[in-house]
């Protein structure tokens, strides 16, 4: 009875739905675990690159392990067990991540890059390997089903002009690719736009778990595995009961904050926000990173008074982030007429009004819920002081508030002698080489827009910039205004602004450093180096083994897998570039960025469908032309089959796309009016994303149709190459290429790799 499922259209639909469920589960699990790991690691964008790189690499390992899946006597039974694991493992991963972080690592200590790589590798390993293996099981199952179908006239088969069974079996690869992409689209949309405001991470992961358990039960029932189907149904009912009447999220979250009382926890599009109370102090943290604490008066006073002392009679002040900590209310002590407070995350505003109502109660505080940089781009107001209270540039998104382009935009909204203020790094009587490079880059970038720059070495290093005069006698100017502070007093300032501390900072900012720009975010790279300098990086046996295996794997790649490795690398690298460009040119609005990612997944699916139409499996002429070329791999280019020429052509098109992308993005950045620029960005960047994904999807589909061999073996080679390339593209682009090389060089690397793949396809043996 096992084989009957493969020979029916109903069985084919069930397998297709199973892969859709896998894709949906994979993207929702990826998003949830990345947020959970950021919270556990207090991570930055390097953490995101490491997590995503490990995810793709381990999934590729799963597809490689599945190269013999079509030799399984009962692949459907294995597929059912895989679906059960895919349903349950993510829930266990969330609980383990929250409860084992402190027992394994020192409580309260930051986790270094070595520990981050190894722990994320081990945590992701079971789910990613199983999900990759399941893709190969689905290919094997669909391949067996297709081998039982007659899709060409019998006369052609007798003459040997029709496709062989193994050739027909490879159609399962394209079907699995499309199903996986469709599931990813559904999962991404549900996670980002529908479920996130209503469910915690455990509840979010229960939904795809229930779907996969239901599909597993259906597949088991159709294969006459009644006991397995019944056990799967019982698991689903138990999980549904736990979801309805249990509170696993509350239980596991309390393990993350021992000796503190959790008073609020919820997800926003930007992270998991938790508010705890201990000894009367409220502590706000997002993704594990502390935002504010109600007793940290020094942070509020330094943020406000260094800037306001320069213009103590300011009438209009713009505050970008940090207002709920009391910063906005502190500014009002100078008698200003209006404080415009811009905050991106609406949940922070909601929680701030709930627990700290006095912080925003004054009618002179105007709250705007939007991206700070986008607000500055579009506002027609002019301000005496602009205070930027965002964290250090630990991500490319935050780096947008420290670039030459942003400083020029701030200059436009300031009055003639207005003041810009922001803080960077932490200074405790010692300036390391990495911190000096960070400070000097920020100082040099500021000097591109402002003629006067003053540095104040407080708890953090504060930068004040203006076209007008700046004053170092901060204590006297505060006293003249009649303001009495708890921390920022004359005695405190005399200690902070001592000659030796000022000399340290002057030496640091006088060092040569690169300018930080939107499309060359070197300050983000310097911050990563400064952060990594605090840990001892150990290469280790695991890291050495992984690099050695990767080198051997790349050296053995044949032509067709090499093309997919290049396209996977280019897809990840260029998608990172496009997302960065959207954030820079329009603003970090989560739903629009989510829309771009969704369009990318849709482009992959549509590209795969278009690619499958490019080669009709039952068309004898093309196959007849194909086989002589395989028999004589040294045949001239004119003898290369049409499908191979198309595949090589797609690789060259992606290379040209990558080369032209920097020019298009810079043209977008030079558009005149804000309205025109916004409209163009909304139209062009999503369109470019869709085109890129369509090209990549077409490549995979064409490659799967001409890769001859056993279904799982061929699928393993292609999927593994795609995943490994995407893993390297995501990791290297987000952590090294973009911050160090910039947009143009990154695009040229991605384009050059795809051009090499196309050349190799035309001149090397393609059938392995």
C-alpha positions in Angstrom: 0.0 0.0 0.0 3.0 2.3 0.5 3.6 2.8 -3.2 0.0 3.7 -4.0 0.4 7.2 -2.6 3.0 8.0 -5.1 0.9 6.9 -8.0 -2.1 9.2 -7.3 -2.7 12.9 -7.9 -4.1 13.0 -4.3 -0.7 11.7 -3.0 1.1 14.3 -5.1 -1.0 17.1 -3.6 -0.4 15.8 -0.1 3.4 15.8 -0.6 3.2 19.3 -2.1 1.2 20.5 1.0 3.7 18.8 3.3 6.5 20.8 1.7 4.4 24.0 2.0 4.0 23.2 5.7 7.7 22.7 6.0 8.4 26.1 4.3 5.9 27.8 6.5 7.4 26.2 9.6 11.0 27.0 8.6 10.5 30.7 8.0 8.4 31.2 11.2 10.9 29.2 13.2 13.8 31.1 11.7 12.3 34.5 12.6 11.3 33.4 16.1 14.6 31.8 16.9 16.6 34.7 15.6 14.7 37.1 17.9 15.2 34.7 20.8 18.9 34.3 20.1 19.3 38.1 19.9 17.7 38.3 23.3 19.9 35.5 24.7 23.1 36.8 23.2 22.3 40.5 23.6 23.3 40.4 20.0 24.1 42.8 17.1 24.1 42.3 13.4 27.1 40.0 13.6 24.9 37.7 15.7 22.2 37.9 13.0 24.8 37.0 10.3 26.1 34.1 12.4 22.7 32.7 13.1 21.5 33.0 9.5 24.7 31.6 8.2 24.5 28.6 10.5 20.9 28.1 9.6 21.5 27.9 5.8 24.7 25.9 6.2 23.0 23.3 8.5 20.0 23.1 6.2 22.4 22.5 3.3 24.0 19.8 5.4 20.6 18.2 5.7 20.1 18.2 2.0 23.5 16.7 1.5 22.7 13.9 4.0 19.5 13.3 2.0 21.3 12.4 -1.2 20.4 8.7 -0.8 16.7 9.3 0.2 15.4 7.7 -3.0 16.9 4.4 -1.8 14.5 4.4 1.2 12.1 1.5 1.0 9.5 3.7 2.6 10.3 7.4 2.2 6.8 8.5 3.1 7.1 7.0 6.6 10.3 9.0 7.1 8.6 12.1 5.8 5.9 11.7 8.4 8.4 11.4 11.2 10.2 14.4 9.8 7.1 16.5 9.9 6.5 15.5 13.6 10.1 16.6 14.4 9.7 19.8 12.5 6.5 20.5 14.5 7.9 19.8 18.0 11.6 20.7 17.9 11.2 24.5 17.6 9.1 24.6 20.7 11.7 22.7 22.6 14.4 25.0 21.2 12.7 28.2 22.5 12.3 26.7 26.0 15.9 25.4 26.1 17.3 28.7 24.9 15.6 30.6 27.6 16.3 28.2 30.5 19.8 27.0 29.7 21.5 30.4 28.8 22.4 31.3 32.4 23.4 27.8 33.6 25.8 27.3 30.6 27.2 30.9 30.5 28.0 33.2 33.4 24.8 35.1 34.4 24.9 38.7 33.2 28.1 38.2 31.2 28.2 39.1 27.5 28.6 36.1 25.1 31.6 36.3 22.8 31.7 35.5 19.1 33.2 32.0 19.6 30.5 31.0 22.1 27.8 32.5 19.8 28.9 30.5 16.8 29.2 27.2 18.7 26.0 27.5 20.7 23.8 28.7 17.8 25.3 25.9 15.7 24.4 23.2 18.2 20.9 24.7 18.9 19.9 25.0 15.3 21.4 21.7 14.2 18.5 19.3 14.8 15.8 21.4 13.2 17.9 22.5 10.2 19.3 19.1 9.4 15.9 17.5 9.6 14.2 20.1 7.4 16.9 19.9 4.8 16.6 16.1 4.8 12.9 16.4 4.4 13.3 18.3 1.2 15.1 15.4 -0.3 12.5 12.9 1.0 9.9 15.0 -0.8 12.0 15.0 -4.0 12.3 11.2 -3.7 8.6 10.7 -3.1 7.5 13.0 -6.0 10.1 11.4 -8.2 8.7 7.9 -7.6 5.2 9.2 -8.3 6.3 10.8 -11.6 8.1 7.6 -12.7 4.7 5.9 -12.6 3.2 8.4 -15.0 3.4 8.3 -18.8 4.0 11.8 -20.1 5.0 11.2 -23.7 3.8 9.2 -26.7 4.8 5.6 -26.6 6.4 5.9 -30.1 8.9 8.4 -28.8 9.8 6.1 -25.9 10.4 3.2 -28.3 12.6 5.4 -30.5 14.6 6.6 -27.5 13.7 10.2 -28.1 11.7 10.7 -24.9 13.0 11.5 -21.5 14.4 8.7 -19.4 12.7 7.8 -16.0 15.6 9.5 -14.1 15.1 12.6 -16.2 11.4 12.7 -15.5 12.1 12.2 -11.8 14.0 15.4 -11.6 10.8 17.3 -12.1 10.2 16.7 -8.4 13.0 19.1 -7.6 11.3 22.1 -9.2 8.0 21.1 -7.5 9.6 21.0 -4.1 11.3 24.3 -4.7 8.0 26.0 -5.6 6.2 24.4 -2.7 8.9 25.4 -0.2 8.9 29.0 -1.5 5.1 29.2 -1.3 5.1 28.0 2.3 7.8 30.5 3.1 5.7 33.3 1.7 2.7 32.3 3.8 4.7 31.9 6.9 6.5 35.2 6.5 3.3 37.1 5.9 1.5 35.5 8.9 4.4 36.0 11.2 5.1 39.6 10.3 1.7 41.1 9.6 -0.9 38.9 11.3 0.2 36.9 14.3 3.0 38.8 15.9 0.8 41.4 17.7 -1.4 38.7 19.2 0.9 35.7 20.1 4.2 35.2 22.0 6.9 33.2 20.3 5.7 29.9 21.8 2.2 30.5 20.6 3.4 31.6 17.2 5.4 28.3 16.7 2.4 26.3 17.9 0.4 27.2 14.8 2.8 25.8 12.2 3.4 22.9 14.5 -0.3 22.0 14.5 -0.4 22.4 10.7 2.5 20.0 10.2 1.1 17.5 12.7 -2.2 17.6 10.8 -0.4 17.0 7.5 1.7 14.2 9.0 -1.5 12.5 10.2 -3.1 12.8 6.7 0.0 11.4 5.0 0.3 8.5 7.5 -3.4 7.8 7.0 -3.2 7.7 3.3 -0.2 5.3 3.6 -2.3 3.0 5.8 -0.1 3.7 8.8 -3.1 3.9 11.2 -1.2 3.7 14.5 1.2 6.4 13.4 -1.6 8.6 12.3 -3.5 8.2 15.6 -0.4 9.0 17.6 0.2 12.1 15.6 -3.4 13.3 16.2 -2.9 12.7 19.9 0.3 14.9 19.8 -1.6 17.6 18.0 -4.5 17.6 20.6 -2.0 17.7 23.4 -0.2 20.6 21.9 -3.5 22.5 21.3 -4.4 22.0 24.9 -1.1 23.3 26.1 -1.5 26.3 23.9 -5.0 27.0 25.2 -4.5 26.3 28.9 -0.8 26.5 29.6 1.5 29.5 29.6 4.9 28.1 28.6 6.1 31.6 27.5 5.5 33.0 31.0 7.2 30.1 32.6 10.3 30.2 30.4 10.6 34.0 30.5 10.7 34.0 34.3 13.8 31.8 34.0 15.5 34.6 32.0 15.0 37.2 34.7 15.6 35.6 38.1 15.1 37.7 41.2 13.0 40.1 39.2 9.3 40.4 38.9 8.0 40.5 35.3 5.4 43.2 35.0 5.1 43.2 31.2 6.1 41.1 28.2 5.0 41.3 24.6 6.2 41.2 21.1 6.4 44.1 18.7 7.6 44.0 15.1 11.0 45.2 16.3 11.6 42.7 19.2 10.5 41.2 22.4 9.9 43.9 25.1 10.1 42.9 28.7 9.6 45.2 31.8 10.8 43.9 35.1 10.7 45.3 38.6 13.3 44.9 41.4 13.6 47.0 44.6 11.2 49.6 43.2 13.2 50.0 40.0 11.7 49.3 36.6 13.9 47.9 33.9 13.0 47.9 30.2 14.8 45.5 27.8 14.2 44.7 24.2 15.8 41.6 22.7 17.8 41.2 25.9 19.4 44.6 25.5 18.7 47.1 28.4 16.8 50.2 27.2 16.2 52.2 30.3 16.1 51.9 34.1 14.1 54.3 36.2 16.9 54.9 38.7 19.6 55.7 36.0 19.4 59.5 36.4 22.9 60.1 35.1 22.1 58.7 31.7 19.2 61.1 31.3 21.0 64.2 32.6 24.1 63.6 30.4 22.0 63.1 27.3 20.1 66.4 27.9 22.4 68.9 29.6 25.5 68.7 27.5 23.5 69.7 24.5 21.1 72.1 26.1 23.9 74.0 27.9 25.1 75.1 24.4 21.7 76.7 23.7 20.0 77.2 27.1 17.3 79.4 25.7 16.3 77.0 22.9 12.6 77.1 21.9 12.2 74.0 19.8 14.0 70.7 20.4 13.9 67.5 18.4 14.5 64.2 20.4 15.1 61.0 18.4 14.4 58.0 20.6 14.8 57.6 24.4 12.0 60.0 25.5 10.2 57.6 27.8 13.3 57.4 30.1 12.5 61.0 31.2 14.7 62.7 28.6 11.8 64.6 27.1 10.6 65.8 30.5 14.2 66.8 31.4 14.5 69.0 28.4 11.4 71.0 29.5 13.5 72.3 32.5 15.0 74.8 30.1 11.7 76.4 29.4 11.5 75.2 25.8 8.2 75.8 23.9 8.0 72.4 22.2 9.8 69.0 22.4 9.2 66.8 19.3 9.9 63.2 20.4 10.2 60.7 17.6 10.0 56.9 18.5 9.9 54.0 16.0 8.4 51.2 18.1 4.8 51.9 19.1 5.0 49.3 21.9 7.7 51.3 23.7 5.4 54.3 23.6 2.4 52.2 24.9 4.4 50.7 27.7 6.1 54.0 28.6 2.7 55.7 29.0 1.5 52.7 31.1 4.4 52.5 33.6 6.0 56.0 33.3 3.0 58.3 32.7 4.8 61.4 33.9 7.5 61.1 31.2 5.2 62.2 28.3 2.4 63.8 30.2 3.3 67.5 29.5 1.4 69.0 26.6 4.6 70.6 25.3 5.9 67.1 24.3 4.7 66.1 20.9 5.1 62.4 20.3 5.6 61.1 16.7 5.5 57.4 16.0 7.8 56.9 13.0 11.3 56.4 11.9 13.6 59.2 13.1 15.6 59.6 10.0 12.5 59.5 7.8 10.9 62.2 9.9 14.0 64.4 9.5 14.0 63.9 5.8 10.3 65.0 5.5 9.8 67.7 8.2 9.7 71.4 7.3 10.3 72.5 10.9 13.5 74.1 12.2 15.0 73.2 15.6 17.4 74.8 17.9 18.7 71.5 19.2 18.5 68.0 17.8 19.4 65.2 20.3 19.8 61.7 18.8 19.3 59.1 21.6 19.7 55.9 19.5 22.1 53.1 20.6 25.6 52.7 19.2 25.8 51.6 15.5 25.8 47.9 16.3 23.7 47.2 13.2 23.6 48.7 9.7 20.1 49.9 10.5 21.4 52.0 13.5 24.4 53.1 11.5 22.0 55.2 9.4 22.0 57.7 12.3 25.8 58.2 12.1 26.4 58.8 8.4 27.5 61.8 6.5 24.2 61.9 4.7 22.2 61.8 7.9 24.3 64.6 9.4 23.7 66.7 6.3 19.9 66.1 6.7 20.1 67.2 10.4 21.9 70.3 9.4 19.0 71.2 7.1 16.5 71.1 9.9 18.6 73.1 12.4 18.5 76.9 12.7 21.6 78.7 11.7 23.5 78.1 14.9 21.6 75.0 16.0 23.3 72.1 17.8 23.3 68.3 17.1 24.1 66.0 20.0 24.7 62.2 20.1 26.8 59.8 22.2 29.0 57.0 21.1 30.9 54.2 22.9 31.8 54.1 26.6 34.9 55.8 28.1 36.5 54.8 31.4 39.9 56.5 31.4 41.3 54.3 28.6 40.9 54.6 24.8 41.6 51.3 23.0 42.7 51.2 19.4 39.3 50.0 18.3 37.5 52.8 20.3 39.8 55.4 18.9 39.0 54.3 15.4 35.3 54.4 16.2 35.5 58.0 17.6 37.8 59.4 14.9 35.5 58.1 12.1 32.5 59.7 13.8 34.4 63.0 14.3 35.7 63.1 10.7 32.2 62.4 9.3 30.7 65.2 11.4 33.2 67.6 10.1 31.9 67.1 6.6 28.7 69.0 7.6 29.6 71.1 10.7 32.5 73.5 11.2 32.5 73.2 15.0 32.6 69.8 16.8 33.1 69.4 20.6 33.6 66.1 22.4 32.6 65.6 26.0 34.0 62.4 27.7 31.3 61.6 30.2 30.1 58.1 30.9 29.8 57.9 27.1 31.6 60.1 24.6 29.2 62.8 23.6 29.6 64.7 20.3 28.2 68.2 19.9 28.2 69.8 16.4 27.1 73.2 15.1 27.8 75.9 12.6 27.8 78.3 15.6 30.1 78.5 18.6 30.3 75.7 21.1 31.3 76.1 24.8 33.4 73.9 27.0 32.4 75.6 30.3 29.2 73.4 30.6 28.8 73.7 34.4 28.9 77.5 34.3 26.3 77.7 31.6 23.9 75.3 33.4 24.3 77.3 36.6 23.6 80.6 34.7 20.3 79.0 33.6 19.5 78.4 37.2 19.2 74.6 36.8 20.3 72.3 39.7 21.1 68.6 38.7 21.6 65.5 40.8 24.5 64.2 38.8 25.7 66.6 36.1 27.0 69.2 38.6 30.2 71.3 38.7 32.0 68.7 40.7 31.0 65.8 38.4 32.0 67.8 35.3 35.4 68.8 36.7 36.2 65.1 37.2 34.8 64.1 33.7 36.5 67.0 31.8 39.9 66.8 33.5 42.8 67.6 31.2 44.1 64.0 30.9 40.6 62.7 29.8 40.2 65.5 27.3 43.7 64.9 26.0 42.9 61.2 25.5 39.8 62.0 23.5 41.7 64.6 21.4 44.4 62.0 20.5 41.7 59.5 19.6 39.7 61.8 17.2 42.9 63.1 15.6 43.7 59.7 14.2 43.0 59.1 10.5 39.8 57.1 9.8 37.4 56.5 6.9 34.2 58.5 6.5 31.0 56.8 7.4 28.4 56.9 4.6 25.1 55.3 3.8 26.6 52.9 1.3 29.9 52.4 3.0 29.0 51.9 6.7 32.5 51.7 8.1 31.4 52.9 11.5 29.4 49.8 11.9 32.4 47.7 11.0 34.6 49.6 13.5 31.9 49.0 16.2 32.0 45.3 15.4 35.8 45.3 15.8 35.5 47.2 19.1 32.9 44.8 20.4 34.9 41.7 19.3 38.0 43.1 21.0 36.3 42.6 24.4 36.4 38.8 23.9 39.0 36.2 23.3 38.2 34.6 19.9 39.1 30.9 19.8 39.2 29.3 16.4 38.7 25.8 17.8 38.4 22.3 16.3 34.8 22.9 15.2 35.6 26.1 13.3 38.7 24.6 11.6 36.8 21.5 10.6 34.0 23.5 9.1 36.3 25.7 7.0 38.3 22.6 5.8 35.1 20.8 4.8 33.9 24.0 3.0 37.2 24.3 1.1 37.0 20.7 0.0 33.4 21.0 -1.0 34.0 24.1 -3.1 37.0 22.5 -4.8 34.9 19.6 -5.9 31.9 21.5 -7.2 30.9 20.7 -10.8 29.5 23.2 -13.2 25.7 23.1 -12.5 26.1 23.1 -8.7 28.7 25.9 -9.0 26.1 28.1 -10.8 23.6 27.5 -8.0 26.2 28.2 -5.4 26.9 31.5 -7.1 23.3 32.4 -7.5 22.6 31.5 -3.8 25.5 33.7 -2.8 24.4 36.5 -5.1 20.8 36.3 -3.9 21.7 36.6 -0.2 24.3 39.4 -0.8 22.2 41.5 -3.2 19.1 41.1 -0.9 21.1 42.5 2.0 22.2 45.4 -0.3 18.6 46.1 -1.3 17.3 46.0 2.3 20.1 48.3 3.4 19.2 50.7 0.5 15.6 50.7 1.4 16.3 51.4 5.1 18.7 54.2 4.1 16.6 55.8 1.4 13.2 55.4 3.0 13.4 54.5 6.6 13.3 51.4 8.8 9.6 50.8 8.6 9.1 47.1 9.4 6.1 46.3 7.3 7.7 47.7 4.2 10.9 45.7 4.8 8.7 42.7 5.4 7.0 43.3 2.1 10.3 43.2 0.3 11.3 39.9 1.9 7.9 38.5 0.9 8.3 39.7 -2.6 11.7 38.0 -2.7 10.1 34.7 -1.8 7.3 35.2 -4.3 9.9 35.9 -7.0 11.6 32.6 -6.2 8.3 30.7 -6.6 7.3 32.5 -9.8 10.9 32.1 -11.2 10.8 28.4 -10.5 7.4 28.1 -12.4 8.8 30.1 -15.3 11.9 28.0 -15.4 9.9 24.8 -15.5 8.1 26.1 -18.6 11.3 26.9 -20.3 12.0 23.1 -20.6 9.2 20.8 -21.5 10.3 17.5 -20.1 8.5 15.6 -22.8 10.0 17.5 -25.7 12.3 15.1 -27.5 14.3 17.5 -29.7 16.0 19.3 -26.8 16.7 16.1 -24.9 18.1 14.5 -28.1 20.4 17.5 -28.5 21.3 17.3 -24.8 22.6 13.7 -24.7 25.3 14.0 -27.4 26.7 16.9 -25.5 27.0 14.8 -22.4 28.6 12.0 -24.3 31.2 14.5 -25.7 31.8 17.1 -23.0 34.5 18.7 -25.2 32.0 19.6 -27.9 32.2 23.3 -29.0 29.8 25.9 -27.6 27.6 25.6 -30.6 26.8 22.0 -29.5 25.8 23.0 -26.1 22.1 22.3 -25.5 19.7 25.2 -25.5 18.8 24.7 -21.8 22.4 24.9 -20.8 22.8 28.1 -22.8 19.8 29.5 -21.0 21.2 28.6 -17.6 24.5 30.2 -18.4 22.6 33.2 -19.8 20.7 33.6 -16.5 24.0 33.6 -14.6 25.4 36.4 -16.8 22.1 38.3 -16.4 22.5 38.2 -12.6 26.1 39.3 -13.0 25.0 42.3 -15.1 22.2 43.0 -12.6 24.7 43.1 -9.7 27.0 45.4 -11.6 24.3 47.9 -12.5 22.6 47.9 -9.0 25.0 50.4 -7.3 24.4 52.9 -10.1 20.6 52.6 -9.8 20.7 52.9 -6.0 22.9 56.1 -6.2 20.5 57.6 -8.7 17.6 56.9 -6.3 19.6 58.7 -3.5 20.0 61.8 -5.7 16.3 62.3 -6.4 15.1 65.8 -5.5 11.9 66.1 -3.5 11.1 63.8 -0.6 7.7 62.8 -2.1 9.3 61.8 -5.5 12.1 59.9 -3.7 9.7 58.0 -1.5 7.5 57.1 -4.5 10.5 55.9 -6.5 12.0 53.9 -3.6 8.6 52.2 -3.0 8.4 51.3 -6.7 12.0 50.5 -7.7 13.5 48.6 -4.8 10.6 46.1 -4.5 10.7 45.7 -8.3 14.5 45.0 -8.3 14.0 42.5 -5.4 11.3 40.7 -7.4 13.4 40.6 -10.6 16.5 39.3 -8.7 14.4 36.5 -7.0 12.7 35.6 -10.3 16.1 35.1 -12.0 17.4 33.0 -9.1 14.2 30.8 -9.1 14.5 30.3 -12.8 18.1 29.2 -12.4 17.2 26.6 -9.8 14.3 25.2 -11.8 16.3 24.9 -15.1 19.2 23.3 -13.2 16.9 20.8 -11.6 15.4 19.9 -15.0 18.8 19.2 -16.7 20.6 17.6 -13.7 20.5 14.0 -14.7 20.7 11.3 -12.0 18.7 9.8 -9.2 16.1 12.3 -7.8 17.4 12.7 -4.3 21.1 12.6 -5.4 20.5 15.4 -7.9 18.4 17.4 -5.6 21.0 17.0 -2.8 23.7 18.4 -5.0 21.6 21.4 -6.2 20.0 22.2 -2.8 23.3 21.9 -0.9 25.0 24.2 -3.4 22.2 26.8 -3.1 22.1 26.7 0.7 25.9 26.9 1.2 26.2 29.8 -1.2 23.3 31.6 0.5 24.9 31.0 3.9 28.2 32.5 2.9 26.5 35.4 1.1 24.5 36.2 4.2 27.3 35.9 6.7 30.1 37.6 4.7 27.9 40.4 3.3 26.3 41.5 6.6 29.5 41.3 8.7 32.4 42.0 6.3 31.7 43.0 2.7 29.1 45.8 3.3 30.8 47.6 6.2 34.3 47.2 4.9 34.0 47.2 1.1 30.7 49.1 0.6 27.8 48.6 -1.8 29.7 48.8 -5.1 32.4 46.3 -4.2 29.9 43.9 -2.6 27.8 43.9 -5.8 30.8 43.4 -8.0 31.9 40.4 -5.9 28.4 38.9 -6.2 28.3 39.6 -9.9 31.8 38.3 -10.6 31.0 35.0 -8.9 27.9 34.5 -11.0 29.9 35.4 -14.2 32.5 32.7 -13.2 29.6 30.2 -12.7 28.3 31.0 -16.2 31.7 30.6 -17.8 32.3 27.3 -16.0 28.9 26.0 -17.2 29.9 26.6 -20.8 33.4 25.0 -20.6 33.2 22.3 -17.9 31.4 19.0 -17.8 27.9 19.9 -16.5 26.4 16.5 -15.7 27.6 16.2 -12.1 
